[in-house]
Amino acid sequence: MSAILAPSHPDRGPSRRIGLRLARSRGLLLAIGVFAVLLGIISFVSAAPLSYYDVSQIATNGATLAIAAVGQTVVIISGGFDLSAGAVVSLVNVVLARFMPEVALPVPVWIAVGIGVGCLSGAFNGLFIAWLRLQPIVVTLSTMFILQGVTLLVLDKPGGMVDAGLSDIFVGDAVPGLLPLPILLIACLLMLWLWLKRSRFGTALFAVGSDHDAARAAGIRTRTTLFLTYVLAGGCYGLAGVFISAQTGSGDPLVGNPMLLQIFAAVVVGGTALGGGRGGPLGSVFGAYILMMVVNILLVLNVSAYFSTIAEGAILILAVLGGSISRHSRLAATVRTALRRLRARSAGLLPSQRQGPPRRLALPERTERGAAPASAATPSFLVRHAPTLRHAVPAYVCFAIVLLATQLVLGNTLLDWSYYNSLIVLSSFLAILALGQGTVILTGGLDLSVPWTIGFCGILLAGMVKGSDAALVYALPTVLIVGCVIGFFNGVGIVVLGLSPIVVTLAANGILQGFALVYSNGTPDGFASPLLREFMTGRSLGVAPVVLFLVLFVAAAVLLLGRTPFGRRVYGIGNGERVAALSGIAVGPTVIKVYMLSGLCSALVGVLLTGFSGQASLGMGDDYLLPSIAVVVVGGALITGGRGHYLGMLGGVFLLTALQTLLAGTTLPYAIRAILFGLVVLGAVMALRERRS
């Protein structure tokens, strides 16, 4: 009997289990190996061997990113994303720097305050994601802008002071000459993670990340798990904000902004799988220090700091790609499909190469051309377009309300054509972005590379034109082609390499930021040509030329999405990529074209913004990321794809632009505007979300 029960394949015993564990830990082991190699490189390029002081400095400089990456790792394990991490770090930093000198509290209490602010931010995210079941991307992106606004209200410029006692707790030596305090802090975090991982919460976390519906069917309290996940992540971001406050000794409302790309890169480099269910903070800690050491090596080699974001974006893409390569990956499937098509083409077996009778489905002809059966009356316009109107009309109703409020507050607007002309000019930027970002969202994606596509293309145009109308002849097509190329590479990364749209476009945004800094050497020069200035700000019979252009653009956008095969393919992909593929839609090429369209629209906005302001500037596109998503959502589009109409998005454009104009007339600062934008997006998503049981 024992012989029968004995395993017939002895190699599936302990060695098999060890092999599986090593395979699951491939990302972590790779991160540890890369960390060791980089440490050796730093020791090699340095003038002297690494000392304890050098190790302490490395530990301190990478600790903020490592702590924040721990929080992001927990969120990604649950299957989500958190784009508000950097904003939480900034908020905690300015709260401590602003209020510590004024309120005499023990330093440990202030540490608890910082962590508590982070937990409250996480609870805000968790409320909308776990209990109201909104998409994590939209919620955390809105939260990012809300928190940035709150941060500027607390401290609008660098300043303030942090108690030196905070530095004594976090920065220095736990054991003099042997153990730096940052290493001890991170070790404590990792020990807390080991305890959580073995708890019921840890089991539920991995189950939810692996398969949310299956976890719910198994009786796991998925909502509570997700809520606690974002609270825990917020606490980590808060601790990161406390640490950077101890490190710098002052406050900076922008200190956390550059960290978002770094945080995602650290998590991915550490081996945590995007999509959830696999990974851990230990790898993310090593990933954070890998990124920090790469930047340090570039500086030691006298490479410009402008290349740092390029390096971080490239590392993020390579890490995701390296972690996903397998026989079953999208890249492997793409390669196999391409090879099969090549073999079929050489053998003449492709459908386009085979001759034969037409195989189109024959439809019965009507007795009278164009006549419909008497029993099939043509439904009215309202009946045929009821779903679209139900989601698009509220934006126009709210727009009318804002117009009335503007009349009451500012006066002389409802009957003043100059107001509407200015409103349309200001709306032109978002109206163009709404087509690009809206088409991406209709397919179920998101384009986070919009800000620096705008910035890079605007800087490129100004640098090429330098005030010359003649140069505009070749500079304008060149810049628009560059936008298409950016979108093409985004699409290829998503379709061919099988990477997440969030990761690809976020990495592209960082890479484009580096390109813009390198191209302009940190100070953009050049200015718009007189013709472009006249196009944006001139008047002919009381109408700016860009207004007429926008009318033509809107007509073309409506036709593109509503009356062309491309538009039908976009909606088909958004309603189900697999079903679309089985229906004969060329999903891959269509998605690439969608991102090329988004890149083209972003480049065009960069051109128009340069003409409107007369010159280009670094960060000129930063204010357009959330609004480009907001106008699509407020206009009735479903953030998960498949539902929406460009005319509804246009209503969202006019609504948000009119609201912004009203707020500008009341002299409210940018901070309030950012908060309101975030709240408007959250309100629209809640009002228009699909009801689920």
C-alpha positions in Angstrom: 0.0 0.0 0.0 2.8 2.4 0.9 4.4 1.7 -2.5 1.1 2.7 -4.2 0.8 5.9 -2.2 4.4 6.9 -2.7 4.9 9.6 -5.3 5.7 8.3 -8.7 7.9 11.4 -9.4 10.4 12.0 -6.6 11.6 15.2 -8.2 8.3 16.8 -7.2 9.2 16.6 -3.5 11.3 19.1 -1.6 13.4 20.1 -4.5 10.3 20.9 -6.5 9.0 23.1 -3.7 12.3 24.9 -3.4 12.2 25.5 -7.2 8.7 26.9 -7.0 9.7 29.2 -4.1 12.7 30.5 -6.0 10.5 31.1 -9.1 8.0 33.1 -7.0 10.9 35.1 -5.4 12.6 35.8 -8.7 11.9 39.5 -8.6 13.2 39.8 -5.0 16.3 37.8 -5.7 17.0 39.9 -8.8 16.6 43.1 -6.8 19.0 41.9 -4.2 21.5 40.9 -6.8 21.3 44.3 -8.6 21.6 46.1 -5.3 24.8 44.2 -4.5 26.2 45.0 -8.0 25.4 48.7 -7.7 27.0 48.8 -4.2 30.1 47.4 -5.7 30.0 50.0 -8.5 29.7 52.8 -6.0 32.6 51.4 -4.1 34.6 51.2 -7.4 33.9 54.7 -8.7 34.5 56.3 -5.3 37.9 57.6 -4.4 38.0 55.5 -1.3 36.4 52.3 0.0 32.9 52.7 1.5 33.0 53.7 5.1 30.3 53.6 7.8 29.6 57.2 7.1 28.9 56.4 3.4 26.6 53.5 4.4 24.8 55.8 6.8 24.3 58.4 4.1 23.0 55.8 1.6 20.6 54.5 4.3 19.3 58.0 5.1 18.9 59.2 1.5 16.9 56.3 0.4 14.7 55.8 3.5 11.9 58.2 2.6 11.4 56.4 -0.8 11.7 53.0 0.8 9.0 53.7 3.5 6.6 55.2 0.9 7.2 52.2 -1.4 6.2 49.8 1.5 2.8 51.5 1.5 2.4 51.4 -2.2 3.4 47.7 -2.2 0.5 46.9 0.1 -1.9 48.7 -2.2 -0.6 47.0 -5.4 -0.8 43.5 -3.7 -4.5 44.3 -3.2 -4.9 44.9 -6.9 -5.0 48.7 -6.7 -3.0 51.8 -7.5 -2.4 54.8 -5.3 -1.4 58.0 -7.1 -1.8 60.2 -4.0 1.3 58.8 -2.2 3.6 61.8 -3.1 0.9 64.3 -2.2 0.5 62.7 1.3 4.2 63.0 1.9 4.1 66.7 1.0 1.1 67.4 3.2 2.6 65.7 6.3 5.9 67.6 5.7 4.2 71.1 5.6 1.9 70.3 8.5 4.9 69.5 10.7 7.0 72.4 9.4 4.1 74.9 9.8 2.7 73.9 13.2 5.6 72.4 15.2 7.1 75.8 16.0 3.6 77.1 17.1 2.2 74.2 19.1 4.3 72.9 22.0 3.8 69.1 21.9 6.2 66.3 22.5 8.0 65.0 19.4 6.4 61.5 19.7 3.0 63.2 19.5 4.0 65.0 16.3 5.2 61.7 14.9 1.7 60.3 15.6 0.1 63.4 14.1 2.1 62.9 10.8 1.2 59.2 10.6 -2.4 60.1 11.5 -2.7 62.6 8.7 -1.5 59.9 6.3 -4.0 57.4 7.7 -6.8 59.9 7.3 -5.8 60.4 3.7 -5.8 56.7 3.2 -9.2 56.4 4.8 -10.5 59.0 2.4 -9.3 56.9 -0.5 -10.6 53.7 1.1 -14.0 55.1 1.6 -14.5 55.7 -2.1 -12.7 52.6 -3.3 -13.9 50.0 -0.9 -17.3 51.1 0.1 -18.5 53.2 -2.9 -16.6 50.9 -5.3 -15.0 53.6 -7.4 -11.9 53.0 -9.6 -8.7 53.4 -7.5 -7.0 55.3 -10.3 -9.6 58.1 -10.5 -10.1 58.3 -6.7 -6.4 58.5 -5.9 -5.7 60.9 -8.7 -8.5 63.2 -7.4 -7.2 62.8 -3.9 -3.7 63.8 -5.2 -5.0 67.1 -6.4 -7.2 67.7 -3.4 -4.2 67.1 -1.1 -1.9 69.3 -3.2 -4.5 72.1 -2.8 -4.7 71.5 1.0 -0.9 71.5 1.2 -0.6 74.9 -0.5 -3.2 76.2 1.9 -1.1 75.1 4.8 2.2 76.4 3.4 2.3 78.0 -0.1 6.1 78.2 -0.4 9.2 76.5 1.2 9.7 77.5 4.8 8.8 76.6 8.3 10.9 74.7 10.8 10.9 71.2 12.2 12.0 70.5 15.8 15.5 69.1 15.9 14.3 66.4 18.3 12.6 64.8 15.3 16.0 64.4 13.6 17.5 62.9 16.7 14.9 60.1 16.5 15.1 59.3 12.8 18.5 60.4 11.5 21.6 59.3 13.2 22.9 56.1 14.8 20.9 53.5 16.6 24.2 51.8 17.6 27.1 54.3 17.0 29.4 53.2 14.2 27.4 50.0 13.6 23.7 50.5 12.9 22.1 53.7 11.4 18.6 54.6 12.6 17.0 54.5 9.1 18.0 50.9 8.8 16.5 50.1 12.2 13.2 51.9 11.2 12.9 50.0 8.0 13.7 46.7 9.7 10.8 47.4 12.2 8.5 48.1 9.3 9.4 44.8 7.6 8.9 42.9 10.9 5.5 44.5 11.2 4.8 43.3 7.6 5.8 39.7 8.5 3.4 39.8 11.3 0.6 41.2 9.2 1.3 38.7 6.4 0.6 35.8 8.7 -2.5 37.4 10.1 -6.1 37.1 8.8 -5.7 40.5 7.2 -2.6 39.4 5.3 -4.4 36.3 4.0 -7.4 38.4 2.9 -5.1 40.9 1.3 -3.4 38.4 -1.0 -6.8 36.7 -1.7 -8.4 40.0 -2.7 -5.4 40.9 -4.9 -5.4 37.5 -6.6 -9.2 37.3 -7.4 -11.5 39.8 -5.8 -14.7 38.0 -6.7 -13.4 34.6 -5.6 -12.3 36.1 -2.3 -15.7 37.6 -1.8 -17.4 34.3 -2.6 -15.2 32.6 -0.1 -16.6 34.8 2.7 -13.7 37.3 3.0 -14.8 40.8 3.9 -13.3 42.4 0.8 -14.5 45.9 1.6 -13.0 46.0 5.0 -9.8 44.6 3.7 -9.5 47.2 1.0 -10.4 50.0 3.4 -7.7 48.9 5.9 -5.2 48.5 3.0 -5.5 52.1 2.0 -5.4 53.3 5.7 -2.2 51.2 6.2 -0.7 52.6 3.0 -1.6 56.1 4.1 0.1 55.6 7.4 3.3 54.5 5.6 3.2 57.7 3.4 2.7 59.7 6.6 5.7 58.1 8.2 7.7 58.9 5.0 6.6 62.5 5.4 7.7 62.5 9.0 11.1 61.1 8.0 11.8 63.6 5.2 10.8 66.4 7.6 13.4 65.1 10.1 15.9 64.9 7.3 15.4 68.4 5.8 14.4 70.3 8.9 11.9 72.4 7.0 8.8 72.3 4.8 8.3 72.2 1.1 4.9 71.9 -0.5 6.4 70.2 -3.6 8.7 67.8 -1.8 6.7 64.7 -2.6 5.7 65.5 -6.2 8.8 63.9 -7.9 8.3 60.7 -5.8 5.4 59.2 -7.6 7.3 57.8 -10.5 10.1 56.7 -8.1 7.7 54.9 -5.8 6.1 52.8 -8.6 9.5 52.1 -10.0 10.8 50.9 -6.6 7.8 48.6 -6.1 8.1 47.1 -9.6 11.9 46.7 -9.4 11.4 44.9 -6.1 9.4 42.1 -7.8 5.8 43.0 -6.8 3.4 42.0 -9.6 1.1 44.8 -10.9 -2.4 43.4 -10.8 -2.1 42.1 -7.3 -1.7 38.9 -5.4 2.1 38.6 -5.4 5.1 40.5 -3.9 6.2 42.1 -0.7 7.8 45.2 0.8 11.2 43.7 1.2 11.8 43.8 -2.5 10.4 47.3 -2.7 12.9 48.5 -0.1 15.8 47.1 -2.2 14.1 48.7 -5.3 14.1 52.1 -3.6 17.8 51.9 -2.8 18.6 50.7 -6.3 16.9 53.8 -7.8 18.7 56.1 -5.3 22.1 54.5 -6.1 21.6 54.7 -9.8 21.0 58.5 -9.5 24.1 58.7 -7.3 26.2 56.8 -9.8 25.1 59.2 -12.6 26.1 62.1 -10.4 29.5 60.6 -9.6 30.1 60.0 -13.3 29.2 63.7 -13.9 26.1 62.9 -15.8 23.5 65.7 -15.7 20.8 65.4 -13.0 18.3 66.0 -15.8 18.8 62.4 -16.9 17.5 61.1 -13.5 13.9 61.0 -14.5 14.8 59.3 -17.8 16.7 56.7 -15.9 13.8 56.1 -13.5 11.3 55.8 -16.3 13.5 53.4 -18.2 14.1 51.3 -15.1 10.4 51.2 -14.4 9.6 49.8 -17.9 12.5 47.4 -17.9 11.6 46.1 -14.4 8.0 45.5 -15.4 9.0 43.9 -18.6 11.6 41.7 -16.9 9.1 40.6 -14.3 6.5 39.7 -16.8 8.6 37.7 -19.4 7.4 34.1 -19.5 6.0 31.7 -22.0 2.5 33.0 -21.3 3.3 36.7 -21.3 1.9 39.2 -23.8 5.3 39.7 -25.4 5.8 36.0 -25.9 2.3 35.6 -27.5 3.0 38.6 -29.7 6.3 37.1 -30.9 4.6 33.7 -31.6 1.8 35.4 -33.5 4.2 37.4 -35.6 6.2 34.3 -36.5 3.1 32.4 -37.4 1.9 35.3 -39.6 5.3 35.3 -41.4 5.2 31.6 -42.0 1.6 31.9 -43.3 2.6 34.8 -45.5 5.5 32.9 -47.0 3.2 30.0 -47.7 0.5 32.2 -49.2 -2.1 31.2 -46.6 -3.2 34.6 -45.3 -6.8 35.4 -45.9 -5.8 38.4 -47.9 -3.6 36.2 -50.2 -6.3 33.6 -51.0 -8.5 34.1 -53.9 -12.1 32.9 -53.8 -15.7 34.0 -54.0 -17.0 36.8 -51.7 -17.9 35.5 -48.3 -19.9 38.4 -47.1 -23.2 37.7 -45.4 -26.0 38.3 -47.8 -28.9 40.3 -46.4 -32.4 40.1 -47.7 -33.4 43.0 -49.9 -36.4 45.1 -49.1 -39.3 45.2 -51.5 -39.2 49.0 -51.5 -35.7 50.6 -51.2 -35.4 52.4 -47.9 -38.9 51.4 -46.7 -39.4 49.8 -43.3 -42.1 47.4 -42.3 -45.2 49.1 -41.1 -44.9 47.3 -37.7 -41.4 48.7 -37.2 -41.8 52.4 -36.6 -38.6 54.4 -36.5 -38.0 55.4 -32.8 -37.7 59.1 -32.0 -34.4 60.9 -31.5 -34.9 61.0 -27.8 -35.6 57.3 -27.6 -32.6 56.4 -29.8 -30.2 58.5 -27.9 -31.7 58.2 -24.4 -28.6 56.6 -22.7 -26.2 59.1 -24.2 -28.4 62.1 -23.2 -28.9 60.7 -19.7 -25.2 60.9 -19.1 -24.2 63.9 -21.2 -27.0 66.4 -20.5 -26.2 66.9 -16.7 -22.9 68.5 -17.7 -24.7 71.1 -19.8 -27.3 71.7 -17.1 -24.5 72.3 -14.6 -22.8 74.6 -17.1 -26.0 76.7 -17.4 -26.1 76.9 -13.6 -22.5 78.1 -13.5 -23.3 80.7 -16.1 -26.1 82.1 -14.0 -23.8 82.1 -10.9 -21.2 84.0 -12.9 -23.8 86.6 -13.9 -24.8 87.0 -10.3 -21.2 87.2 -8.9 -19.4 89.0 -11.7 -22.2 90.6 -13.7 -22.4 91.4 -17.4 -21.6 87.9 -18.7 -24.8 86.2 -20.1 -25.2 88.8 -22.9 -21.6 89.6 -23.4 -20.0 88.0 -26.5 -16.5 88.8 -25.3 -17.1 86.5 -22.3 -18.1 83.6 -24.5 -15.2 84.2 -26.9 -12.7 84.1 -24.0 -14.5 81.1 -22.6 -14.2 79.2 -25.9 -10.5 80.1 -26.2 -9.8 78.9 -22.7 -11.9 75.8 -23.4 -10.0 74.9 -26.6 -7.1 73.2 -24.7 -9.3 70.9 -22.8 -11.6 70.3 -25.8 -8.7 69.0 -27.7 -7.4 66.9 -24.8 -10.9 65.5 -24.3 -10.7 63.8 -27.7 -7.3 62.2 -27.0 -7.8 61.3 -23.3 -11.5 60.5 -23.9 -10.7 58.0 -26.7 -8.1 56.3 -24.5 -10.7 56.1 -21.6 -13.3 54.7 -24.0 -11.0 51.7 -24.6 -10.5 51.2 -20.8 -7.1 52.9 -20.6 -5.6 56.0 -19.2 -2.9 58.3 -20.5 -0.7 59.8 -17.7 1.9 61.1 -20.1 -0.3 64.1 -21.1 1.5 66.7 -18.9 5.0 66.3 -20.2 3.9 65.5 -23.8 2.3 69.0 -23.7 5.4 70.4 -22.0 8.0 68.8 -24.2 6.2 69.6 -27.5 5.6 73.2 -26.4 9.3 73.6 -25.5 10.3 71.9 -28.7 8.2 74.2 -30.8 9.4 77.4 -29.1 13.0 76.3 -29.5 12.5 75.6 -33.2 10.4 78.7 -34.1 12.2 81.4 -32.0 9.6 84.0 -33.1 9.8 83.2 -36.8 6.6 82.7 -38.8 8.7 81.0 -41.6 10.0 78.4 -39.2 6.4 77.5 -38.2 6.0 75.8 -41.6 8.3 73.0 -40.6 8.2 73.3 -36.8 4.5 72.7 -36.5 4.4 69.4 -38.5 7.5 68.2 -36.7 6.0 68.8 -33.3 2.7 67.1 -34.2 4.7 64.1 -35.6 6.6 63.9 -32.3 3.3 63.7 -30.4 2.2 60.9 -32.6 5.5 59.1 -32.1 5.2 59.4 -28.3 1.7 57.9 -28.5 3.0 55.2 -30.8 5.6 54.1 -28.2 2.9 54.2 -25.5 0.7 52.0 -27.6 3.5 49.6 -28.4 4.4 49.2 -24.8 0.8 48.4 -24.0 -0.1 46.2 -26.9 3.2 44.5 -27.9 4.9 44.3 -24.5 1.7 43.7 -22.6 2.4 46.4 -19.9 -0.2 48.3 -17.9 -1.3 51.6 -19.5 -0.7 53.3 -16.1 2.9 52.1 -15.9 3.8 52.8 -19.6 2.3 56.3 -19.6 3.6 57.2 -16.1 7.1 56.1 -17.2 6.8 58.0 -20.5 5.8 61.1 -18.6 9.0 60.9 -16.5 11.1 60.2 -19.6 9.6 63.2 -21.4 10.3 65.4 -18.4 14.0 64.4 -18.7 14.0 65.0 -22.4 12.5 68.5 -21.9 15.1 69.3 -19.3 18.0 68.0 -21.4 16.7 69.8 -24.6 16.2 73.1 -22.8 19.1 72.7 -20.4 16.6 73.5 -17.6 15.7 76.9 -19.0 13.4 76.9 -22.1 14.3 79.6 -24.7 12.5 80.9 -27.8 9.0 82.2 -28.1 5.9 81.8 -30.3 5.7 83.3 -33.7 3.5 86.3 -34.3 1.2 84.2 -36.5 0.6 81.7 -33.7 0.1 84.5 -31.2 -2.5 86.1 -33.6 -4.2 82.7 -34.0 -4.7 82.4 -30.2 -5.3 85.9 -29.0 -6.2 88.0 -32.1 -9.7 89.0 -33.1 -11.4 89.1 -36.5 -15.0 90.5 -36.3 -14.9 89.9 -32.5 -14.0 86.2 -32.9 -10.6 84.7 -32.2 -9.3 82.4 -35.1 -9.0 79.5 -32.6 -12.7 79.6 -32.1 -13.4 78.8 -35.7 -10.7 76.1 -35.6 -12.4 74.6 -32.5 -15.8 74.4 -34.3 -14.2 72.4 -37.1 -12.3 70.3 -34.5 -15.5 69.4 -32.7 -17.2 68.5 -35.9 -14.3 66.2 -36.9 -14.2 64.6 -33.4 -17.9 63.8 -33.4 -17.6 62.3 -36.9 -14.4 60.3 -35.9 -16.0 58.7 -32.8 -19.5 58.4 -34.0 -19.5 57.8 -37.8 -16.3 55.9 -38.7 -15.1 52.3 -38.4 -12.3 53.5 -36.0 -14.9 54.9 -33.6 -16.9 51.7 -33.6 -13.8 49.7 -33.0 -12.9 52.0 -30.0 -16.3 51.4 -28.4 -16.1 47.7 -29.2 -12.7 47.4 -27.4 -14.0 49.4 -24.4 -17.0 47.0 -24.0 -14.8 43.9 -24.0 -11.4 43.5 -25.5 -11.7 39.7 -25.8 -15.2 39.9 -27.4 -13.9 42.6 -29.7 -11.0 40.4 -30.9 -13.4 37.5 -31.5 -15.7 39.9 -33.5 -12.8 40.5 -35.9 -11.7 43.9 -34.6 -7.9 44.5 -34.9 -7.5 45.3 -31.2 -3.8 45.8 -31.1 -3.5 48.3 -34.1 -6.6 50.1 -32.9 -5.2 50.6 -29.4 -1.9 51.9 -30.8 -3.8 54.4 -33.0 -5.8 55.5 -29.9 -2.6 56.4 -28.0 -1.2 58.1 -31.1 -4.4 60.2 -31.2 -3.9 61.1 -27.6 -0.2 62.0 -28.3 -1.3 64.1 -31.3 -3.9 66.0 -29.2 -1.4 66.6 -26.4 1.2 67.9 -28.9 -1.4 70.2 -30.4 -2.3 71.6 -27.0 1.4 72.2 -26.3 1.5 74.3 -29.6 -1.6 76.3 -28.7 -0.5 76.9 -25.1 2.8 78.2 -26.5 0.9 80.6 -28.8 -1.4 81.7 -26.0 1.3 82.6 -23.5 3.9 83.6 -26.1 6.5 81.2 -24.9 6.9 77.7 -23.4 7.8 76.8 -19.8 8.7 73.8 -17.8 5.6 72.2 -16.3 3.3 74.0 -18.6 1.2 70.8 -18.9 1.1 69.9 -15.2 -2.3 71.6 -14.7 -4.0 69.5 -17.4 -3.8 65.9 -16.2 -6.7 65.8 -13.8 -8.9 68.2 -15.9 -8.3 66.1 -19.0 -9.8 63.1 -17.1 -12.3 65.2 -15.3 -14.0 66.6 -18.4 -14.4 63.1 -19.8 -15.9 61.7 -16.6 -18.1 64.8 -16.0 -19.3 64.5 -19.6 -20.8 61.1 -18.8 -18.1 58.7 -20.0 -17.5 55.5 -18.0 -14.0 55.5 -16.6 -13.7 51.7 -17.3 -14.5 52.2 -21.0 -17.2 51.5 -23.5 -19.5 54.4 -22.7 -19.4 58.1 -23.5 -19.9 60.6 -26.3 -17.6 63.5 -27.4 -20.4 66.1 -27.1 -20.9 65.1 -23.5 -17.2 65.5 -22.9 -17.4 68.9 -24.5 -20.1 69.8 -22.0 -17.7 68.8 -19.3 -15.1 71.1 -20.9 -17.4 74.1 -20.8 -18.5 73.3 -17.3 -15.1 73.1 -15.8 -13.7 76.1 -17.8 -16.7 78.2 -16.8 -16.2 77.1 -13.2 -12.5 78.0 -13.4 -13.3 81.4 -14.8 -15.8 82.0 -12.0 -13.3 81.1 -9.4 -10.6 83.2 -11.0 -13.0 86.2 -10.9 -13.4 85.7 -7.2 -9.5 85.8 -6.7 -9.5 82.3 -5.2 -6.0 80.8 -5.2 -4.9 77.8 -7.2 -5.1 75.6 -4.1 -8.9 76.1 -3.9 -9.2 75.4 -7.6 -7.3 72.1 -7.3 -9.5 71.0 -4.4 -12.6 71.8 -6.3 -11.5 70.0 -9.4 -10.8 66.9 -7.3 -14.2 67.1 -5.6 -16.0 67.7 -8.9 -14.4 64.6 -10.4 -15.2 62.4 -7.4 -18.8 63.7 -7.4 -19.2 63.0 -11.1 -17.8 59.5 -10.8 -20.1 58.8 -7.9 -23.2 60.1 -9.8 -22.4 58.3 -13.0 -20.9 55.1 -11.8 -22.4 51.7 -12.8 -24.6 50.3 -10.0 -23.2 46.9 -8.8 -24.6 44.6 -6.2 
